[in-house]
Amino acid sequence: MSNLGFGEAKNNNSLRDGTRRTLRANQCEYCTGAIQPKKVTAEHWYEGTLVIIRDVPVGVCGTCGERYYEASTLEQLDAIARESESAQERMSVPVVTFALS
Ligand SMILES: [Zn+2]
């Protein structure tokens, strides 16, 4: 495919580009590593707004780190993000454009 080092990018899934994967078996579809249940902090895009959601239950490949989401969890992330106007906490993040230096 490419030699630009994008291989690791898939581990950092984001709904922004629709690449979140749902778990179909307890085996990673990329490296055949075993998938273990974990709770993670998810960066979830909902209607153009980024919402950080803690303690999201996912499956994580023990070998490559790929995350797998149950379809019901993805629906719940949307529902939680919809209510995020009343979030207890807010953070500001830098936004920059990628450029070669
Ligand atoms: Zn894997």
Residues whose N, C-alpha, C, O or C-beta is under 5 A from the ligand:
A	BS01	ZN	C28 Y30 C31 T32 G33 C61 T63 C64 G65 E66
